[in-house]
Amino acid sequence: MTNFWIDANLMLRFLTQEPTHLAERALRFFEQAEKGETTLHIVPLVVAEVVWVLGSFYKYSRAEIREVLVPFLLSQRLFVHEKDIVIRALEIMSSANVNFVDAYLAETVRHKQDTPLLPLIKISVA
């Protein structure tokens, strides 16, 4: 099986279906992964870029970003690095007044529990 690291552009073409010709190419990669022919790896930094583009360029709300990304990232066809932290950060971002990077950092600290977060302002997550 072949491993591929995917970038934000591939994810965005697949998720937005724009432009059509690139969305079709992206779909083929995901179909190969669905069939077990490849493994697609996604790192949190790529998710952060996708969140930023969906919010700034496509004008998705934080809730819409979560609604699109969480099911996508939970797909069996993907290997999402730090998946639990990324998913929780998307949930925090959509329910609290924090951006994805701050939510990701707060959730990472919560998981590590041995190193405190030193924010300029307090981030409160439940």
Stockholm file with secondary structure:
# STOCKHOLM 1.0

chainA/1-126         MTNFWIDANLMLRFLTQEPTHLAERALRFFEQAEKGETTLHIVPLVVAEVVWVLGSFYKYSRAEIREVLVPFLLSQRLFVHEKDIVIRALEIMSSANVNFVDAYLAETVRHKQDTPLLPLIKISVA
#=GR chainA/1-126 SS CEEEECCHHHHHHHHHCCSHHHHHHHHHHHHHHHTTSEEEEECHHHHHHHHHHHHHTSCCCHHHHHHHHHHHHTCTTEEETTHHHHHHHHHHHHHSSCCHHHHHHHHHHHHHCSSCCCCSSCCCCC
#=GC SS_cons         CEEEECCHHHHHHHHHCCSHHHHHHHHHHHHHHHTTSEEEEECHHHHHHHHHHHHHTSCCCHHHHHHHHHHHHTCTTEEETTHHHHHHHHHHHHHSSCCHHHHHHHHHHHHHCSSCCCCSSCCCCC
//
